[in-house]
Amino acid sequence: MPDFTKRSFEKELLDAENIPFRDIEITLNELHFVNTWLGGYNATRYGLKKLLSGHKGKIKIADVGCGGGHHLIEIAKWCRARNLEVELVGIDMKAECIQYAMEKTKAYDNIRYITSDYRLVDEQFDVINSCLFTHHLNDDQLSGYIAWSRKNSTIGVVVNDLHRHFLAYYSIKYLTKWFSHSHLVKNDACLSVLRSFKAKEWKRFDPQSEVHWNWAFRYTTLLRK
């Protein structure tokens, strides 16, 4: 049985260079399915509701590690339903992901993209969001991301990532075994859980963080300014 008491730092296949675009496309489509049906988008919406309660006027939101742009679409819909004017910026260092995202979001004139390592982006946002991004970072990199996010946000940060738990591990193991068509997802799904977090670990990285558990085995961590 895997050790769930501490984070794994084994590299995921998705973090490799020169992945064929078709493999990336299949993976992004499957991540969209997972986020739709297993609470990924709900965890982000929950965080935005907490941070933006009572907010009026235009809002600028960045999505770091934006992948295929699906989260940006969901955020755009959430803001529109609340009559919030929003400017959305997707940040990802993989040009293939940005290419895919631009095609998926071409109907949204309030979404733009930056192809870059987030650390090289010197721009202010009201809210910085990430989904399934922070578990790709080692502890030092995560501390750097928190510092960058706090510096570059005026309202706060939403971190949507997995809860390292044996039920999450074995559930996703068999779901991907039976239903996934992506070798990247089949390999990385369980590893993503092992690289993820316990609530108390977020407090170690940022004592002021607000950690909220969401279905299914997600933490929405808020870093308020």
Backbone bond lengths (Angstrom), bond angles and torsions (degrees), N, CA, C in turn:
res aa  C-N    CA-C-N  psi(-1)  N-CA   C-N-CA  omega(-1)  CA-C   N-CA-C  phi
1 M - - - 1.466 - - 1.528 110.10 -
2 P 1.315 118.69 137.94 1.464 120.97 177.58 1.529 111.48 -61.33
3 D 1.311 115.25 157.06 1.454 121.89 176.89 1.527 108.98 -88.94
4 F 1.333 116.21 111.24 1.461 120.65 -178.24 1.527 112.48 -92.74
5 T 1.340 117.15 2.32 1.465 119.61 -176.55 1.523 112.61 -81.01
6 K 1.335 117.10 -17.11 1.462 119.69 179.88 1.519 110.04 -144.34
7 R 1.317 116.16 155.79 1.458 121.97 -178.25 1.519 111.76 -66.95
8 S 1.321 115.91 143.19 1.463 121.25 168.63 1.524 108.35 -87.38
9 F 1.332 115.51 148.67 1.460 120.06 174.87 1.530 111.22 -121.67
10 E 1.324 115.59 21.41 1.464 120.13 173.05 1.525 109.04 -65.20
11 K 1.311 117.39 136.01 1.454 121.88 -176.40 1.536 111.56 -70.98
12 E 1.323 115.10 140.81 1.453 120.60 174.24 1.523 110.15 -87.03
13 L 1.325 116.31 151.38 1.467 120.38 179.24 1.520 111.43 -62.00
14 L 1.335 116.78 -33.80 1.462 120.51 -177.26 1.523 112.45 -65.73
15 D 1.318 117.37 -17.30 1.467 121.24 178.97 1.525 112.86 -85.94
16 A 1.331 116.47 -1.02 1.462 119.86 -179.53 1.528 110.82 -75.68
17 E 1.325 115.72 162.38 1.463 121.49 175.74 1.528 110.17 -87.00
18 N 1.325 114.90 157.47 1.471 122.08 170.81 1.526 113.58 59.08
19 I 1.313 116.53 42.37 1.461 120.17 174.08 1.532 108.33 -76.53
20 P 1.331 118.56 131.95 1.467 119.76 178.53 1.528 111.66 -55.66
21 F 1.325 116.40 139.74 1.462 120.59 -175.29 1.524 111.68 -58.61
22 R 1.307 118.31 -38.77 1.465 120.46 -179.18 1.530 110.77 -60.00
23 D 1.333 117.39 -38.40 1.466 120.81 177.64 1.525 110.79 -66.05
24 I 1.324 116.39 -39.86 1.467 120.33 177.83 1.524 110.00 -64.70
25 E 1.325 116.56 -42.92 1.470 121.06 -178.33 1.525 111.21 -60.78
26 I 1.323 117.08 -46.39 1.465 120.66 179.17 1.522 110.47 -61.69
27 T 1.321 115.96 -42.07 1.468 120.71 -179.16 1.523 111.21 -64.36
28 L 1.332 117.68 -44.80 1.461 120.94 -179.99 1.529 111.44 -63.49
29 N 1.318 116.75 -38.44 1.465 120.33 177.38 1.532 111.07 -63.72
30 E 1.329 116.31 -40.68 1.462 119.57 -179.64 1.527 111.30 -71.64
31 L 1.320 117.67 -35.33 1.467 119.95 176.19 1.531 110.62 -64.25
32 H 1.319 116.38 -36.61 1.461 120.35 175.91 1.529 110.39 -61.65
33 F 1.323 116.87 -42.74 1.462 121.02 178.08 1.522 110.76 -62.23
34 V 1.325 116.41 -46.14 1.472 121.26 -179.97 1.530 110.71 -61.35
35 N 1.334 116.82 -45.88 1.460 119.97 -178.79 1.525 111.91 -66.42
36 T 1.327 116.43 -30.01 1.462 120.20 178.86 1.519 111.42 -71.50
37 W 1.323 116.45 -45.25 1.460 120.21 -170.58 1.518 114.43 -100.00
38 L 1.316 118.27 -14.31 1.472 120.74 -179.56 1.522 112.60 -119.03
39 G 1.335 116.13 27.54 1.440 120.10 165.99 1.507 118.10 85.68
40 G 1.314 118.35 6.98 1.459 119.68 -177.78 1.520 113.19 -63.23
41 Y 1.320 116.51 -46.26 1.460 119.96 179.60 1.526 110.99 -70.33
42 N 1.320 116.70 -35.22 1.465 119.65 178.08 1.526 111.46 -62.43
43 A 1.328 117.07 -36.96 1.463 120.22 -179.88 1.527 111.15 -64.98
44 T 1.326 116.68 -36.74 1.463 120.16 176.28 1.520 111.05 -69.98
45 R 1.321 116.99 -45.52 1.463 120.37 178.68 1.528 110.97 -59.09
46 Y 1.322 116.15 -39.20 1.461 120.72 177.92 1.531 110.67 -58.98
47 G 1.324 116.33 -45.65 1.461 120.43 179.95 1.515 112.74 -65.45
48 L 1.329 116.88 -42.43 1.464 120.31 178.88 1.529 110.92 -63.26
49 K 1.331 116.65 -40.46 1.465 120.07 178.60 1.516 110.46 -61.21
50 K 1.330 117.29 -41.02 1.465 121.04 179.36 1.525 111.31 -64.63
51 L 1.332 116.57 -44.24 1.465 120.20 -175.85 1.518 113.25 -75.73
52 L 1.328 117.22 -34.78 1.464 120.67 -169.44 1.526 113.62 -106.00
53 S 1.308 116.97 12.29 1.457 120.10 178.07 1.527 110.33 -56.42
54 G 1.328 115.77 122.26 1.458 121.13 179.06 1.512 115.10 81.92
55 H 1.337 117.61 0.51 1.470 119.83 -178.31 1.525 110.67 -70.48
56 K 1.325 116.15 138.60 1.454 122.49 175.98 1.532 109.25 -121.90
57 G 1.313 115.86 154.25 1.448 120.01 176.37 1.519 112.80 89.46
58 K 1.320 115.24 -174.13 1.464 121.90 -175.91 1.522 110.82 -72.95
59 I 1.316 115.33 145.98 1.458 122.03 -179.29 1.527 108.78 -129.44
60 K 1.315 116.52 143.62 1.468 122.07 179.09 1.520 108.22 -119.95
61 I 1.328 116.05 120.50 1.462 121.87 -173.98 1.521 109.76 -125.37
62 A 1.324 116.14 131.03 1.464 121.90 174.17 1.520 109.42 -104.78
63 D 1.332 116.40 143.21 1.459 122.20 174.02 1.521 107.26 -117.18
64 V 1.327 116.08 109.21 1.466 121.84 -175.97 1.523 109.32 -88.71
65 G 1.342 115.47 133.05 1.456 119.83 -172.84 1.514 109.41 69.42
66 C 1.335 115.60 47.33 1.473 121.64 -168.42 1.515 113.82 -69.30
67 G 1.339 118.48 -14.43 1.455 119.90 176.80 1.511 112.25 56.55
68 G 1.328 116.18 -124.10 1.461 121.09 -175.73 1.497 115.83 -86.01
69 G 1.336 118.80 5.54 1.448 121.37 176.56 1.514 115.35 82.41
70 H 1.330 117.26 1.73 1.462 119.47 -177.12 1.530 112.02 -64.16
71 H 1.336 116.43 -37.21 1.460 118.57 178.65 1.527 111.12 -65.69
72 L 1.305 116.80 -36.03 1.463 119.85 177.94 1.527 111.28 -62.33
73 I 1.311 116.52 -38.86 1.463 120.48 176.81 1.517 110.34 -63.19
74 E 1.327 116.87 -45.04 1.462 120.14 -179.34 1.527 111.47 -65.01
75 I 1.317 116.84 -38.55 1.471 120.33 177.78 1.530 109.92 -66.45
76 A 1.329 116.60 -41.90 1.467 120.51 178.37 1.524 110.62 -59.54
77 K 1.322 117.67 -43.27 1.461 121.80 178.92 1.529 110.55 -65.18
78 W 1.322 116.36 -41.77 1.474 121.15 -179.49 1.524 110.27 -62.04
79 C 1.317 116.60 -44.30 1.464 120.50 179.76 1.524 111.49 -66.74
80 R 1.327 116.42 -41.90 1.464 120.34 -179.81 1.526 111.33 -61.50
81 A 1.340 116.59 -38.80 1.462 120.66 179.59 1.523 111.67 -65.78
82 R 1.328 116.68 -20.81 1.473 121.60 -179.55 1.526 112.17 -108.13
83 N 1.324 115.66 13.11 1.469 121.57 178.31 1.529 112.02 57.55
84 L 1.319 115.57 35.20 1.455 121.05 175.66 1.523 108.96 -98.37
85 E 1.326 116.31 122.80 1.455 119.76 174.24 1.524 107.64 -76.34
86 V 1.330 117.59 126.63 1.454 119.91 -172.87 1.529 111.61 -132.87
87 E 1.313 115.32 139.56 1.454 123.19 167.88 1.520 106.69 -107.67
88 L 1.335 115.86 126.95 1.463 120.91 -175.43 1.520 110.30 -116.64
89 V 1.334 115.22 137.35 1.461 121.55 -178.18 1.531 108.42 -129.39
90 G 1.322 116.70 118.38 1.449 121.34 175.42 1.526 110.70 -94.57
91 I 1.320 115.95 132.20 1.467 121.59 -179.08 1.520 108.72 -122.12
92 D 1.325 116.47 123.78 1.459 121.10 177.24 1.520 108.26 -154.78
93 M 1.325 116.41 141.98 1.457 119.69 -177.55 1.528 112.21 -86.95
94 K 1.332 117.66 -10.17 1.462 120.88 178.96 1.529 109.77 -91.39
95 A 1.310 116.41 113.29 1.463 120.66 -178.87 1.527 111.45 -60.97
96 E 1.334 117.18 -32.23 1.461 120.11 179.92 1.528 110.85 -65.10
97 C 1.336 116.63 -37.90 1.463 119.94 177.73 1.524 110.70 -66.44
98 I 1.321 116.80 -42.48 1.463 120.61 179.03 1.524 110.48 -62.94
99 Q 1.320 116.87 -41.40 1.465 121.15 178.01 1.528 110.43 -59.11
100 Y 1.329 116.34 -47.10 1.466 121.92 178.36 1.526 110.24 -61.31
101 A 1.351 116.33 -46.30 1.465 121.68 -176.49 1.527 111.44 -64.10
102 M 1.315 117.29 -41.38 1.467 120.39 179.71 1.519 111.11 -60.80
103 E 1.312 117.15 -37.73 1.457 120.65 178.34 1.528 110.85 -68.29
104 K 1.346 116.30 -41.80 1.459 120.54 -177.69 1.527 112.44 -68.61
105 T 1.336 117.07 -29.82 1.474 120.37 -172.86 1.527 112.87 -111.19
106 K 1.316 118.38 19.49 1.463 120.68 -174.96 1.522 112.85 -64.74
107 A 1.342 117.65 -17.62 1.464 120.25 177.67 1.528 112.49 -81.43
108 Y 1.336 116.44 -5.00 1.469 120.92 -176.71 1.522 109.10 -107.99
109 D 1.328 116.72 108.16 1.462 119.34 -178.73 1.527 112.91 -82.21
110 N 1.334 117.13 -1.29 1.464 120.58 177.98 1.529 112.43 -101.79
111 I 1.340 116.20 13.68 1.466 121.15 177.81 1.522 109.30 -117.08
112 R 1.322 116.47 128.77 1.460 121.49 173.03 1.536 108.83 -132.16
113 Y 1.325 115.44 168.52 1.457 120.16 -172.07 1.529 111.82 -131.01
114 I 1.318 113.97 150.16 1.460 122.57 172.94 1.526 107.23 -125.84
115 T 1.317 117.52 118.80 1.456 121.84 176.85 1.524 107.80 -90.54
116 S 1.306 115.91 99.47 1.466 119.59 -173.44 1.522 110.13 -170.65
117 D 1.315 115.71 156.38 1.456 121.83 161.81 1.531 106.02 -62.18
118 Y 1.326 116.86 131.72 1.472 119.38 -176.14 1.529 111.82 -57.28
119 R 1.342 117.83 -29.24 1.464 121.56 -176.42 1.521 112.36 -65.22
120 L 1.327 116.92 -18.65 1.462 121.40 -179.95 1.531 112.06 -93.82
121 V 1.326 116.55 -1.14 1.463 120.73 -178.87 1.528 108.97 -89.64
122 D 1.318 116.20 117.28 1.469 122.18 179.14 1.527 108.13 -111.35
123 E 1.322 115.47 81.60 1.458 121.41 -175.95 1.520 108.28 -149.22
124 Q 1.322 116.63 145.47 1.454 121.54 179.75 1.527 110.90 -93.57
125 F 1.323 115.26 139.43 1.462 123.00 177.06 1.523 108.27 -130.90
126 D 1.310 116.45 155.83 1.459 118.99 173.18 1.529 110.07 -73.73
127 V 1.336 115.54 -47.87 1.462 121.18 -179.51 1.527 108.55 -130.08
128 I 1.317 115.66 138.51 1.467 121.23 173.09 1.521 107.55 -114.53
129 N 1.326 115.78 125.29 1.460 122.77 -178.65 1.529 109.81 -115.50
130 S 1.314 115.00 149.22 1.471 119.49 168.14 1.521 108.06 -146.88
131 C 1.322 115.71 146.67 1.463 121.70 177.74 1.524 108.98 -131.85
132 L 1.321 116.30 125.19 1.472 122.22 179.42 1.521 111.31 54.42
133 F 1.316 116.02 34.95 1.460 121.92 179.69 1.529 112.32 -107.38
134 T 1.324 116.52 -44.34 1.469 119.01 -170.28 1.527 113.43 -67.15
135 H 1.329 117.93 -26.28 1.471 117.40 179.77 1.535 112.01 -70.96
136 H 1.319 117.37 -12.00 1.468 120.27 174.92 1.533 111.79 -77.21
137 L 1.327 117.52 -11.56 1.459 122.19 -174.55 1.523 110.80 -97.70
138 N 1.339 116.18 145.14 1.457 118.10 170.58 1.529 108.66 -77.79
139 D 1.313 117.38 178.47 1.460 119.74 -173.00 1.525 112.48 -62.77
140 D 1.325 117.51 -42.02 1.468 120.26 179.26 1.529 110.76 -65.48
141 Q 1.329 116.40 -41.66 1.465 120.35 178.91 1.525 111.25 -65.09
142 L 1.335 116.42 -37.00 1.459 119.72 178.60 1.528 111.06 -65.92
143 S 1.322 116.72 -41.74 1.461 119.73 175.91 1.525 110.81 -59.62
144 G 1.341 116.34 -39.26 1.461 120.75 177.07 1.511 112.20 -65.85
145 Y 1.338 116.70 -38.95 1.464 120.07 178.83 1.521 111.24 -65.27
146 I 1.317 116.81 -42.09 1.454 120.40 178.48 1.533 110.28 -61.52
147 A 1.340 116.25 -44.14 1.464 120.02 179.51 1.529 111.06 -62.75
148 W 1.339 117.03 -45.05 1.465 121.08 179.11 1.529 110.56 -62.77
149 S 1.329 117.14 -43.55 1.463 121.25 -177.82 1.525 111.21 -64.83
150 R 1.303 116.64 -42.18 1.467 119.77 177.99 1.532 110.42 -63.47
151 K 1.326 116.40 -41.30 1.460 120.90 -178.69 1.519 111.71 -66.18
152 N 1.329 117.45 -37.15 1.463 121.74 -171.18 1.525 114.27 -100.44
153 S 1.323 118.18 9.87 1.467 121.15 176.67 1.523 109.57 -120.67
154 T 1.328 115.79 146.48 1.467 120.59 -179.90 1.525 112.88 -101.28
155 I 1.332 117.26 -22.84 1.464 121.33 179.29 1.524 111.20 -109.50
156 G 1.325 116.69 -47.60 1.453 118.76 179.92 1.513 113.24 165.11
157 V 1.321 114.50 -173.03 1.461 123.10 -171.66 1.524 109.28 -129.51
158 V 1.334 115.89 137.14 1.462 122.36 173.71 1.524 107.70 -112.28
159 V 1.323 116.59 121.00 1.465 121.71 175.66 1.526 107.51 -114.41
160 N 1.307 115.86 115.63 1.459 122.92 -178.99 1.530 107.06 -110.81
161 D 1.330 115.87 109.37 1.463 118.15 -179.06 1.523 110.10 -150.07
162 L 1.316 115.10 178.83 1.456 121.50 -169.16 1.527 113.04 -82.59
163 H 1.314 114.57 156.61 1.461 123.54 173.10 1.527 107.58 -97.14
164 R 1.311 116.74 121.45 1.477 121.13 179.51 1.532 108.82 -74.60
165 H 1.318 115.04 104.62 1.465 120.86 -172.07 1.528 108.17 -151.76
166 F 1.324 116.32 144.87 1.468 118.30 -175.18 1.524 111.91 -65.25
167 L 1.352 118.64 -32.63 1.460 119.51 178.06 1.527 111.12 -67.95
168 A 1.320 116.29 -38.86 1.463 119.52 176.27 1.527 110.32 -62.38
169 Y 1.319 115.82 -42.31 1.473 121.50 -177.96 1.529 111.02 -61.48
170 Y 1.329 116.62 -52.91 1.459 119.08 -174.65 1.531 111.95 -74.87
171 S 1.320 117.77 -29.44 1.464 119.45 176.45 1.522 110.57 -63.88
172 I 1.335 116.28 -50.16 1.460 119.22 -177.47 1.531 111.02 -70.94
173 K 1.315 116.86 -28.95 1.471 120.18 177.76 1.521 110.94 -58.56
174 Y 1.333 116.54 -48.39 1.456 119.22 -175.82 1.535 112.26 -82.35
175 L 1.321 117.50 -31.58 1.462 119.32 175.62 1.524 111.30 -61.82
176 T 1.323 116.56 -43.83 1.470 119.12 -179.84 1.526 111.26 -73.64
177 K 1.320 116.53 -33.54 1.464 119.45 177.48 1.523 110.86 -61.35
178 W 1.316 117.08 -40.64 1.467 121.58 -175.92 1.521 113.11 -83.85
179 F 1.338 117.46 -34.24 1.458 119.26 -167.32 1.528 115.78 -118.25
180 S 1.316 118.70 -19.74 1.462 119.51 -174.84 1.532 111.11 -78.06
181 H 1.343 114.66 144.62 1.466 121.35 174.12 1.523 110.96 -110.94
182 S 1.327 116.12 8.48 1.465 121.38 -178.02 1.522 110.53 -109.17
183 H 1.332 116.59 122.74 1.461 118.18 177.20 1.523 111.14 -67.23
184 L 1.346 116.55 -25.65 1.462 120.01 176.80 1.523 110.14 -67.40
185 V 1.321 116.74 -45.96 1.468 120.93 179.50 1.522 110.38 -65.51
186 K 1.326 117.66 -44.01 1.463 120.65 -179.89 1.529 110.94 -58.09
187 N 1.315 117.09 -39.20 1.466 120.73 179.91 1.521 112.33 -77.78
188 D 1.335 115.74 -43.37 1.473 119.72 -167.44 1.523 114.37 -88.15
189 A 1.328 118.81 -19.72 1.469 120.11 -172.96 1.527 111.62 -59.54
190 C 1.323 116.62 -52.64 1.470 119.67 179.76 1.523 110.99 -67.08
191 L 1.310 116.41 -38.77 1.466 120.24 179.70 1.525 110.79 -63.92
192 S 1.329 117.22 -35.07 1.461 120.70 177.12 1.525 110.91 -60.18
193 V 1.330 116.12 -40.72 1.467 119.52 177.26 1.528 110.27 -63.40
194 L 1.322 116.93 -44.15 1.466 120.84 -178.29 1.526 112.11 -67.17
195 R 1.324 117.28 -25.33 1.462 121.06 178.54 1.533 112.24 -87.04
196 S 1.320 116.37 -3.69 1.467 121.05 -173.14 1.528 111.93 -89.02
197 F 1.336 117.26 -158.58 1.451 120.83 -159.20 1.522 114.22 -128.54
198 K 1.320 113.82 155.45 1.461 123.26 163.16 1.524 107.23 -98.48
199 A 1.337 116.30 156.82 1.464 120.35 -177.78 1.526 111.59 -57.86
200 K 1.329 116.97 -42.34 1.466 120.23 -176.77 1.526 111.76 -65.52
201 E 1.327 117.54 -23.74 1.466 120.04 178.80 1.519 110.82 -70.73
202 W 1.329 116.87 -35.49 1.460 119.01 175.92 1.515 110.63 -61.38
203 K 1.322 116.74 -38.61 1.460 120.53 178.63 1.527 110.97 -65.23
204 R 1.312 116.53 -30.79 1.474 119.55 177.12 1.522 110.80 -70.29
205 F 1.319 117.01 -38.49 1.463 120.12 178.85 1.525 111.96 -73.84
206 D 1.333 116.04 -37.19 1.455 120.32 -179.42 1.528 108.28 -148.66
207 P 1.335 117.93 100.26 1.469 120.99 -175.66 1.526 113.67 -58.96
208 Q 1.339 117.75 -23.26 1.457 121.06 -179.16 1.528 113.07 -89.33
209 S 1.305 117.68 0.50 1.464 120.55 -177.60 1.523 111.09 -66.86
210 E 1.330 115.21 147.54 1.466 122.54 173.90 1.530 107.07 -107.16
211 V 1.315 116.60 118.26 1.461 120.53 -174.54 1.526 109.51 -110.07
212 H 1.326 116.19 119.74 1.467 122.27 -177.67 1.526 108.74 -120.02
213 W 1.325 117.39 126.80 1.463 121.56 177.95 1.517 109.45 -81.75
214 N 1.323 116.52 135.40 1.466 122.02 177.95 1.527 109.91 -131.65
215 W 1.299 116.02 150.03 1.459 121.27 173.69 1.522 109.14 -71.76
216 A 1.352 121.18 139.94 1.450 125.08 -1.60 1.527 108.50 -106.31
217 F 1.322 116.15 112.80 1.449 123.52 178.83 1.529 112.60 53.67
218 R 1.327 113.51 52.74 1.465 121.79 176.61 1.522 109.39 -122.79
219 Y 1.324 115.08 147.90 1.450 120.37 166.80 1.534 108.42 -113.35
220 T 1.333 115.02 130.77 1.456 120.61 167.64 1.522 105.87 -101.09
221 T 1.326 116.24 110.46 1.447 121.04 -178.94 1.516 109.10 -104.70
222 L 1.320 116.87 126.08 1.451 123.04 -178.23 1.528 110.06 -107.62
223 L 1.324 115.79 132.74 1.447 122.35 174.36 1.522 106.40 -119.02
224 R 1.325 116.37 101.34 1.466 120.72 -177.34 1.518 110.29 -86.17
225 K 1.332 115.24 146.94 1.470 120.57 174.63 1.531 109.14 -79.81
